Amino acid sequence: MAPYAVWRGLWSVKRGTYRNQPLCGPHDAVADCKLLLAKLEQMAQAVPAARR
């Protein structure tokens, strides 16, 4: 989830890195994969058409 943390842009001064972002859902392998796919799709939608 590091790319998602960077995409969100919430920097932690204390840790010197981007803050981990919760996926906001159940925590098991299948649910994690589905939520990761949803976050990647969300990130891809935010890219301007000229950069795709």
C-alpha distance matrix in Angstrom:
0.0 3.8 5.5 5.2 6.3 8.8 9.8 10.6 12.4 13.0 14.2 15.3 18.7 19.2 16.2 16.4 12.8 10.5 10.1 7.3 7.4 8.9 8.9 12.7 14.2 15.6 13.9 15.1 14.3 15.6 14.3 10.6 11.2 13.1 10.7 7.9 10.9 12.1 9.2 9.6 13.3 13.2 11.8 14.5 17.1 16.8 17.8 21.5 23.6 25.1 21.9 21.1
3.8 0.0 3.8 5.4 5.0 6.3 8.6 9.8 10.5 11.3 11.8 13.1 16.2 17.0 13.9 13.4 9.7 7.8 8.7 7.2 8.6 11.2 12.0 15.6 17.6 19.2 17.4 18.7 17.8 19.3 18.1 14.4 14.8 16.7 14.3 11.4 14.0 15.0 11.7 11.6 15.2 14.8 12.6 15.2 18.0 17.0 17.5 21.1 23.5 24.4 21.0 20.8
5.5 3.8 0.0 3.8 5.4 5.1 6.1 8.6 9.7 11.7 12.8 15.0 18.0 19.4 16.6 15.6 11.8 9.5 10.9 9.9 10.1 12.8 12.9 16.5 18.5 20.5 19.2 20.3 19.1 20.0 18.7 15.3 15.0 16.3 14.1 10.9 12.6 13.5 10.1 9.1 12.6 12.2 9.4 11.7 14.7 13.6 13.8 17.4 19.7 20.6 17.2 17.0
5.2 5.4 3.8 0.0 3.8 5.4 4.9 6.1 8.5 10.1 12.2 14.5 17.8 19.3 16.9 16.4 12.7 9.5 9.8 8.4 7.4 9.9 9.9 13.2 15.6 18.0 17.2 18.8 18.1 18.7 16.8 13.7 13.9 14.5 11.7 9.2 11.2 11.1 7.4 7.7 10.9 9.7 7.6 10.8 13.1 12.1 13.3 17.0 19.4 20.9 17.9 17.6
6.3 5.0 5.4 3.8 0.0 3.8 5.4 5.1 6.2 6.9 8.6 10.7 14.1 15.5 13.3 12.9 9.2 5.8 6.1 5.7 5.8 9.3 10.7 13.8 16.6 18.9 18.0 20.1 19.9 20.9 18.8 15.6 16.5 17.4 14.2 12.1 14.6 14.4 10.6 11.5 14.5 12.9 10.8 14.2 16.2 14.5 15.8 19.2 22.1 23.3 20.3 20.5
8.8 6.3 5.1 5.4 3.8 0.0 3.8 5.4 4.8 7.2 8.2 11.1 13.9 16.0 13.9 12.4 8.9 6.0 8.2 9.0 9.5 13.1 14.3 17.3 20.1 22.6 21.6 23.5 22.9 23.8 21.9 18.7 19.1 19.9 17.0 14.5 16.4 16.3 12.5 12.4 15.3 13.7 10.8 13.7 15.8 13.6 14.1 17.3 20.3 21.0 17.9 18.7
9.8 8.6 6.1 4.9 5.4 3.8 0.0 3.8 5.3 8.5 10.7 13.9 16.8 19.1 17.3 15.9 12.5 9.4 10.7 11.0 10.2 13.3 13.7 16.5 19.3 22.1 21.8 23.6 22.9 23.2 21.2 18.4 18.4 18.6 15.7 13.5 14.7 14.0 10.3 10.2 12.4 10.4 7.4 10.5 12.2 9.8 10.7 14.0 17.1 18.2 15.4 16.0
10.6 9.8 8.6 6.1 5.1 5.4 3.8 0.0 3.8 5.8 9.0 12.0 15.2 17.4 16.1 15.3 12.2 8.6 8.9 9.5 8.1 11.3 12.3 14.5 17.7 20.8 20.8 23.1 23.1 23.4 20.9 18.3 19.0 18.9 15.6 14.1 15.8 14.5 10.8 11.9 13.8 11.1 9.2 12.8 13.7 11.3 13.1 16.2 19.5 20.9 18.4 19.1
12.4 10.5 9.7 8.5 6.2 4.8 5.3 3.8 0.0 3.8 6.0 9.6 12.2 14.9 13.9 12.5 9.8 6.7 8.1 10.1 10.1 13.6 15.3 17.5 20.9 23.8 23.4 25.8 25.8 26.5 24.1 21.3 22.1 22.3 19.0 17.3 19.1 18.1 14.3 15.1 17.2 14.6 12.3 15.5 16.6 13.7 14.9 17.6 21.1 21.9 19.4 20.6
13.0 11.3 11.7 10.1 6.9 7.2 8.5 5.8 3.8 0.0 3.8 6.6 9.6 12.0 11.5 10.9 8.7 5.6 5.7 8.5 8.8 12.3 14.8 16.5 20.0 22.8 22.5 25.2 25.7 26.7 24.1 21.3 22.8 23.1 19.5 18.2 20.6 19.5 15.8 17.2 19.5 16.8 15.0 18.5 19.4 16.8 18.4 21.1 24.6 25.6 23.1 24.2
14.2 11.8 12.8 12.2 8.6 8.2 10.7 9.0 6.0 3.8 0.0 3.8 6.2 9.0 8.5 7.4 5.9 4.3 5.8 9.4 11.0 14.6 17.4 19.4 22.8 25.2 24.4 27.0 27.4 28.8 26.5 23.4 24.8 25.6 22.2 20.6 23.2 22.5 18.7 19.7 22.3 20.0 17.8 21.1 22.4 19.6 20.8 23.4 26.9 27.4 24.7 26.1
15.3 13.1 15.0 14.5 10.7 11.1 13.9 12.0 9.6 6.6 3.8 0.0 3.8 5.4 5.4 5.7 5.5 5.6 5.6 9.3 11.7 14.8 18.1 19.8 23.1 25.2 24.1 26.8 27.5 29.3 27.0 23.9 25.8 26.9 23.5 22.0 25.0 24.4 20.8 22.1 24.9 22.7 20.8 24.2 25.6 23.1 24.3 27.1 30.5 31.1 28.3 29.5
18.7 16.2 18.0 17.8 14.1 13.9 16.8 15.2 12.2 9.6 6.2 3.8 0.0 3.8 5.6 5.0 7.1 8.6 9.3 12.9 15.5 18.6 21.9 23.6 26.8 28.8 27.6 30.3 31.0 33.0 30.7 27.6 29.4 30.6 27.2 25.7 28.6 28.1 24.4 25.5 28.3 26.1 23.9 27.2 28.6 25.9 26.9 29.4 32.9 33.2 30.4 31.9
19.2 17.0 19.4 19.3 15.5 16.0 19.1 17.4 14.9 12.0 9.0 5.4 3.8 0.0 3.8 5.8 8.2 10.1 9.9 12.9 15.8 18.5 22.0 23.5 26.5 28.1 26.6 29.4 30.3 32.6 30.4 27.3 29.5 30.9 27.6 26.2 29.4 29.1 25.6 26.9 29.9 27.8 25.9 29.3 30.9 28.4 29.5 32.3 35.7 36.2 33.3 34.5
16.2 13.9 16.6 16.9 13.3 13.9 17.3 16.1 13.9 11.5 8.5 5.4 5.6 3.8 0.0 3.8 5.5 8.0 8.2 10.7 14.1 16.8 20.1 22.1 24.9 26.2 24.4 26.9 27.5 29.9 28.0 24.7 26.7 28.4 25.3 23.6 26.9 27.0 23.5 24.5 27.8 26.1 24.0 27.3 29.2 27.0 27.9 30.9 34.1 34.5 31.4 32.4
16.4 13.4 15.6 16.4 12.9 12.4 15.9 15.3 12.5 10.9 7.4 5.7 5.0 5.8 3.8 0.0 3.8 7.1 9.0 11.9 15.2 18.4 21.4 23.7 26.6 28.2 26.5 28.8 28.9 31.1 29.4 25.9 27.5 29.1 26.1 24.0 26.9 27.1 23.5 24.0 27.2 25.5 23.1 26.1 28.1 25.6 26.1 28.9 32.1 32.2 29.1 30.4
12.8 9.7 11.8 12.7 9.2 8.9 12.5 12.2 9.8 8.7 5.9 5.5 7.1 8.2 5.5 3.8 0.0 3.8 6.4 9.0 12.1 15.5 18.2 20.8 23.6 25.3 23.7 25.8 25.8 27.8 26.1 22.6 23.9 25.6 22.6 20.4 23.2 23.4 19.8 20.3 23.5 22.0 19.5 22.5 24.6 22.3 22.9 25.8 29.0 29.2 26.0 27.1
10.5 7.8 9.5 9.5 5.8 6.0 9.4 8.6 6.7 5.6 4.3 5.6 8.6 10.1 8.0 7.1 3.8 0.0 3.8 6.5 8.9 12.6 15.1 17.7 20.7 22.8 21.5 23.8 23.8 25.5 23.5 20.1 21.5 22.7 19.5 17.5 20.3 20.1 16.4 17.2 20.3 18.5 16.2 19.4 21.3 19.1 20.0 23.1 26.2 26.9 23.8 24.7
10.1 8.7 10.9 9.8 6.1 8.2 10.7 8.9 8.1 5.7 5.8 5.6 9.3 9.9 8.2 9.0 6.4 3.8 0.0 3.8 6.3 9.6 12.7 14.8 17.9 19.9 18.8 21.5 22.1 23.8 21.4 18.3 20.2 21.3 17.9 16.5 19.6 19.2 15.7 17.3 20.2 18.2 16.7 20.2 21.8 19.9 21.4 24.6 27.8 28.8 25.9 26.5
7.3 7.2 9.9 8.4 5.7 9.0 11.0 9.5 10.1 8.5 9.4 9.3 12.9 12.9 10.7 11.9 9.0 6.5 3.8 0.0 3.8 6.6 9.5 12.0 14.7 16.5 15.1 17.7 18.3 20.1 17.8 14.7 16.7 18.0 14.7 13.4 16.8 16.6 13.4 15.2 18.3 16.7 15.6 19.1 20.9 19.6 21.2 24.7 27.5 28.9 26.0 25.9
7.4 8.6 10.1 7.4 5.8 9.5 10.2 8.1 10.1 8.8 11.0 11.7 15.5 15.8 14.1 15.2 12.1 8.9 6.3 3.8 0.0 3.8 6.5 8.8 11.8 14.2 13.7 16.5 17.2 18.4 15.7 12.9 15.0 15.6 12.0 11.3 14.5 13.7 10.6 13.1 15.7 13.9 13.4 17.1 18.4 17.3 19.5 23.0 25.7 27.5 24.8 24.6
8.9 11.2 12.8 9.9 9.3 13.1 13.3 11.3 13.6 12.3 14.6 14.8 18.6 18.5 16.8 18.4 15.5 12.6 9.6 6.6 3.8 0.0 3.8 5.4 8.3 10.6 10.4 13.5 14.9 15.9 12.9 10.7 13.4 13.7 10.1 10.5 13.9 12.9 10.7 13.8 16.1 14.5 14.9 18.4 19.5 19.0 21.5 25.0 27.5 29.7 27.1 26.4
8.9 12.0 12.9 9.9 10.7 14.3 13.7 12.3 15.3 14.8 17.4 18.1 21.9 22.0 20.1 21.4 18.2 15.1 12.7 9.5 6.5 3.8 0.0 3.8 5.8 8.5 8.8 11.5 12.6 12.9 9.7 7.8 10.3 10.1 6.4 7.5 10.7 9.5 8.1 11.4 13.4 12.3 13.4 16.5 17.5 17.7 20.3 23.8 25.9 28.4 25.9 24.8
12.7 15.6 16.5 13.2 13.8 17.3 16.5 14.5 17.5 16.5 19.4 19.8 23.6 23.5 22.1 23.7 20.8 17.7 14.8 12.0 8.8 5.4 3.8 0.0 3.8 7.2 8.9 12.1 14.0 14.0 10.3 9.7 12.6 11.6 8.3 10.6 13.2 11.3 10.7 14.3 15.6 14.1 15.9 19.0 19.3 19.6 22.6 25.9 28.0 30.7 28.6 27.4
14.2 17.6 18.5 15.6 16.6 20.1 19.3 17.7 20.9 20.0 22.8 23.1 26.8 26.5 24.9 26.6 23.6 20.7 17.9 14.7 11.8 8.3 5.8 3.8 0.0 3.8 6.5 9.3 11.5 11.1 7.4 8.0 11.0 9.9 7.5 10.5 12.9 11.5 11.9 15.3 16.3 15.7 17.8 20.4 20.9 21.8 24.6 27.9 29.6 32.5 30.4 28.8
15.6 19.2 20.5 18.0 18.9 22.6 22.1 20.8 23.8 22.8 25.2 25.2 28.8 28.1 26.2 28.2 25.3 22.8 19.9 16.5 14.2 10.6 8.5 7.2 3.8 0.0 3.8 6.3 9.3 9.4 6.2 7.5 10.9 10.4 9.2 12.0 14.4 13.8 14.6 17.5 18.8 18.7 20.6 23.1 23.8 25.0 27.6 31.0 32.5 35.3 33.1 31.3
13.9 17.4 19.2 17.2 18.0 21.6 21.8 20.8 23.4 22.5 24.4 24.1 27.6 26.6 24.4 26.5 23.7 21.5 18.8 15.1 13.7 10.4 8.8 8.9 6.5 3.8 0.0 3.8 7.0 8.5 6.3 6.1 9.8 10.7 9.7 11.5 14.3 14.7 15.0 17.4 19.4 19.6 20.9 23.3 24.7 25.7 27.9 31.5 33.1 35.6 33.0 31.3
15.1 18.7 20.3 18.8 20.1 23.5 23.6 23.1 25.8 25.2 27.0 26.8 30.3 29.4 26.9 28.8 25.8 23.8 21.5 17.7 16.5 13.5 11.5 12.1 9.3 6.3 3.8 0.0 3.8 5.7 5.4 5.8 8.6 10.1 10.4 11.8 14.1 15.2 16.1 18.0 19.8 20.7 22.1 24.0 25.6 27.0 28.9 32.5 33.7 36.2 33.6 31.5
14.3 17.8 19.1 18.1 19.9 22.9 22.9 23.1 25.8 25.7 27.4 27.5 31.0 30.3 27.5 28.9 25.8 23.8 22.1 18.3 17.2 14.9 12.6 14.0 11.5 9.3 7.0 3.8 0.0 3.8 5.6 5.2 6.3 8.7 10.0 10.5 12.4 14.3 15.4 16.4 18.4 19.9 21.0 22.5 24.4 26.1 27.6 31.2 32.1 34.4 31.7 29.4
15.6 19.3 20.0 18.7 20.9 23.8 23.2 23.4 26.5 26.7 28.8 29.3 33.0 32.6 29.9 31.1 27.8 25.5 23.8 20.1 18.4 15.9 12.9 14.0 11.1 9.4 8.5 5.7 3.8 0.0 3.8 5.5 5.2 6.3 8.6 9.9 10.8 12.5 14.4 15.5 16.7 18.5 20.1 21.2 22.8 24.9 26.5 29.9 30.5 33.2 30.7 28.2
14.3 18.1 18.7 16.8 18.8 21.9 21.2 20.9 24.1 24.1 26.5 27.0 30.7 30.4 28.0 29.4 26.1 23.5 21.4 17.8 15.7 12.9 9.7 10.3 7.4 6.2 6.3 5.4 5.6 3.8 0.0 3.8 5.5 5.1 6.0 8.4 9.9 10.5 12.2 14.2 15.3 16.4 18.3 19.9 21.1 22.9 25.0 28.4 29.3 32.1 29.8 27.5
10.6 14.4 15.3 13.7 15.6 18.7 18.4 18.3 21.3 21.3 23.4 23.9 27.6 27.3 24.7 25.9 22.6 20.1 18.3 14.7 12.9 10.7 7.8 9.7 8.0 7.5 6.1 5.8 5.2 5.5 3.8 0.0 3.8 5.5 5.2 6.0 8.5 9.8 10.5 12.1 14.1 15.1 16.3 18.2 19.9 21.3 23.1 26.7 27.9 30.4 27.8 25.7
11.2 14.8 15.0 13.9 16.5 19.1 18.4 19.0 22.1 22.8 24.8 25.8 29.4 29.5 26.7 27.5 23.9 21.5 20.2 16.7 15.0 13.4 10.3 12.6 11.0 10.9 9.8 8.6 6.3 5.2 5.5 3.8 0.0 3.8 5.5 5.1 6.2 8.6 9.9 10.5 12.3 14.2 15.3 16.4 18.4 20.3 21.6 25.1 25.9 28.3 25.7 23.3
13.1 16.7 16.3 14.5 17.4 19.9 18.6 18.9 22.3 23.1 25.6 26.9 30.6 30.9 28.4 29.1 25.6 22.7 21.3 18.0 15.6 13.7 10.1 11.6 9.9 10.4 10.7 10.1 8.7 6.3 5.1 5.5 3.8 0.0 3.8 5.5 5.2 6.3 8.8 10.0 10.6 12.4 14.4 15.3 16.6 18.9 20.6 23.9 24.6 27.4 25.2 22.7
10.7 14.3 14.1 11.7 14.2 17.0 15.7 15.6 19.0 19.5 22.2 23.5 27.2 27.6 25.3 26.1 22.6 19.5 17.9 14.7 12.0 10.1 6.4 8.3 7.5 9.2 9.7 10.4 10.0 8.6 6.0 5.2 5.5 3.8 0.0 3.8 5.4 5.0 6.2 8.6 9.8 10.5 12.3 14.2 15.3 16.9 19.1 22.6 23.7 26.5 24.3 22.2
7.9 11.4 10.9 9.2 12.1 14.5 13.5 14.1 17.3 18.2 20.6 22.0 25.7 26.2 23.6 24.0 20.4 17.5 16.5 13.4 11.3 10.5 7.5 10.6 10.5 12.0 11.5 11.8 10.5 9.9 8.4 6.0 5.1 5.5 3.8 0.0 3.8 5.4 5.1 6.2 8.6 9.7 10.5 12.3 14.2 15.6 17.2 20.8 22.0 24.4 21.8 19.9
10.9 14.0 12.6 11.2 14.6 16.4 14.7 15.8 19.1 20.6 23.2 25.0 28.6 29.4 26.9 26.9 23.2 20.3 19.6 16.8 14.5 13.9 10.7 13.2 12.9 14.4 14.3 14.1 12.4 10.8 9.9 8.5 6.2 5.2 5.4 3.8 0.0 3.8 5.5 5.1 6.1 8.6 9.8 10.4 12.3 14.5 15.8 19.2 19.8 22.4 20.1 17.7
12.1 15.0 13.5 11.1 14.4 16.3 14.0 14.5 18.1 19.5 22.5 24.4 28.1 29.1 27.0 27.1 23.4 20.1 19.2 16.6 13.7 12.9 9.5 11.3 11.5 13.8 14.7 15.2 14.3 12.5 10.5 9.8 8.6 6.3 5.0 5.4 3.8 0.0 3.8 5.5 5.1 6.2 8.7 9.9 10.6 12.7 14.9 18.1 19.0 22.0 20.1 17.9
9.2 11.7 10.1 7.4 10.6 12.5 10.3 10.8 14.3 15.8 18.7 20.8 24.4 25.6 23.5 23.5 19.8 16.4 15.7 13.4 10.6 10.7 8.1 10.7 11.9 14.6 15.0 16.1 15.4 14.4 12.2 10.5 9.9 8.8 6.2 5.1 5.5 3.8 0.0 3.8 5.4 4.9 6.2 8.6 9.9 10.9 13.1 16.6 18.2 20.8 18.5 17.0
9.6 11.6 9.1 7.7 11.5 12.4 10.2 11.9 15.1 17.2 19.7 22.1 25.5 26.9 24.5 24.0 20.3 17.2 17.3 15.2 13.1 13.8 11.4 14.3 15.3 17.5 17.4 18.0 16.4 15.5 14.2 12.1 10.5 10.0 8.6 6.2 5.1 5.5 3.8 0.0 3.8 5.4 5.0 6.1 8.6 10.0 11.1 14.7 15.9 18.3 15.7 13.8
13.3 15.2 12.6 10.9 14.5 15.3 12.4 13.8 17.2 19.5 22.3 24.9 28.3 29.9 27.8 27.2 23.5 20.3 20.2 18.3 15.7 16.1 13.4 15.6 16.3 18.8 19.4 19.8 18.4 16.7 15.3 14.1 12.3 10.6 9.8 8.6 6.1 5.1 5.4 3.8 0.0 3.8 5.4 5.0 6.2 8.8 10.2 13.4 14.0 16.9 15.1 12.8
13.2 14.8 12.2 9.7 12.9 13.7 10.4 11.1 14.6 16.8 20.0 22.7 26.1 27.8 26.1 25.5 22.0 18.5 18.2 16.7 13.9 14.5 12.3 14.1 15.7 18.7 19.6 20.7 19.9 18.5 16.4 15.1 14.2 12.4 10.5 9.7 8.6 6.2 4.9 5.4 3.8 0.0 3.8 5.5 5.2 6.6 9.3 12.4 14.0 16.9 15.3 13.8
11.8 12.6 9.4 7.6 10.8 10.8 7.4 9.2 12.3 15.0 17.8 20.8 23.9 25.9 24.0 23.1 19.5 16.2 16.7 15.6 13.4 14.9 13.4 15.9 17.8 20.6 20.9 22.1 21.0 20.1 18.3 16.3 15.3 14.4 12.3 10.5 9.8 8.7 6.2 5.0 5.4 3.8 0.0 3.8 5.5 5.3 7.0 10.7 12.7 15.0 12.7 11.8
14.5 15.2 11.7 10.8 14.2 13.7 10.5 12.8 15.5 18.5 21.1 24.2 27.2 29.3 27.3 26.1 22.5 19.4 20.2 19.1 17.1 18.4 16.5 19.0 20.4 23.1 23.3 24.0 22.5 21.2 19.9 18.2 16.4 15.3 14.2 12.3 10.4 9.9 8.6 6.1 5.0 5.5 3.8 0.0 3.8 5.4 5.4 8.8 9.8 12.3 10.2 8.5
17.1 18.0 14.7 13.1 16.2 15.8 12.2 13.7 16.6 19.4 22.4 25.6 28.6 30.9 29.2 28.1 24.6 21.3 21.8 20.9 18.4 19.5 17.5 19.3 20.9 23.8 24.7 25.6 24.4 22.8 21.1 19.9 18.4 16.6 15.3 14.2 12.3 10.6 9.9 8.6 6.2 5.2 5.5 3.8 0.0 3.8 5.5 7.8 8.9 12.1 11.1 9.7
16.8 17.0 13.6 12.1 14.5 13.6 9.8 11.3 13.7 16.8 19.6 23.1 25.9 28.4 27.0 25.6 22.3 19.1 19.9 19.6 17.3 19.0 17.7 19.6 21.8 25.0 25.7 27.0 26.1 24.9 22.9 21.3 20.3 18.9 16.9 15.6 14.5 12.7 10.9 10.0 8.8 6.6 5.3 5.4 3.8 0.0 3.8 6.3 8.9 11.5 10.3 10.3
17.8 17.5 13.8 13.3 15.8 14.1 10.7 13.1 14.9 18.4 20.8 24.3 26.9 29.5 27.9 26.1 22.9 20.0 21.4 21.2 19.5 21.5 20.3 22.6 24.6 27.6 27.9 28.9 27.6 26.5 25.0 23.1 21.6 20.6 19.1 17.2 15.8 14.9 13.1 11.1 10.2 9.3 7.0 5.4 5.5 3.8 0.0 3.8 6.4 8.2 6.5 6.9
21.5 21.1 17.4 17.0 19.2 17.3 14.0 16.2 17.6 21.1 23.4 27.1 29.4 32.3 30.9 28.9 25.8 23.1 24.6 24.7 23.0 25.0 23.8 25.9 27.9 31.0 31.5 32.5 31.2 29.9 28.4 26.7 25.1 23.9 22.6 20.8 19.2 18.1 16.6 14.7 13.4 12.4 10.7 8.8 7.8 6.3 3.8 0.0 3.8 5.5 5.6 6.9
23.6 23.5 19.7 19.4 22.1 20.3 17.1 19.5 21.1 24.6 26.9 30.5 32.9 35.7 34.1 32.1 29.0 26.2 27.8 27.5 25.7 27.5 25.9 28.0 29.6 32.5 33.1 33.7 32.1 30.5 29.3 27.9 25.9 24.6 23.7 22.0 19.8 19.0 18.2 15.9 14.0 14.0 12.7 9.8 8.9 8.9 6.4 3.8 0.0 3.8 5.4 5.4
25.1 24.4 20.6 20.9 23.3 21.0 18.2 20.9 21.9 25.6 27.4 31.1 33.2 36.2 34.5 32.2 29.2 26.9 28.8 28.9 27.5 29.7 28.4 30.7 32.5 35.3 35.6 36.2 34.4 33.2 32.1 30.4 28.3 27.4 26.5 24.4 22.4 22.0 20.8 18.3 16.9 16.9 15.0 12.3 12.1 11.5 8.2 5.5 3.8 0.0 3.8 5.7
21.9 21.0 17.2 17.9 20.3 17.9 15.4 18.4 19.4 23.1 24.7 28.3 30.4 33.3 31.4 29.1 26.0 23.8 25.9 26.0 24.8 27.1 25.9 28.6 30.4 33.1 33.0 33.6 31.7 30.7 29.8 27.8 25.7 25.2 24.3 21.8 20.1 20.1 18.5 15.7 15.1 15.3 12.7 10.2 11.1 10.3 6.5 5.6 5.4 3.8 0.0 3.8
21.1 20.8 17.0 17.6 20.5 18.7 16.0 19.1 20.6 24.2 26.1 29.5 31.9 34.5 32.4 30.4 27.1 24.7 26.5 25.9 24.6 26.4 24.8 27.4 28.8 31.3 31.3 31.5 29.4 28.2 27.5 25.7 23.3 22.7 22.2 19.9 17.7 17.9 17.0 13.8 12.8 13.8 11.8 8.5 9.7 10.3 6.9 6.9 5.4 5.7 3.8 0.0
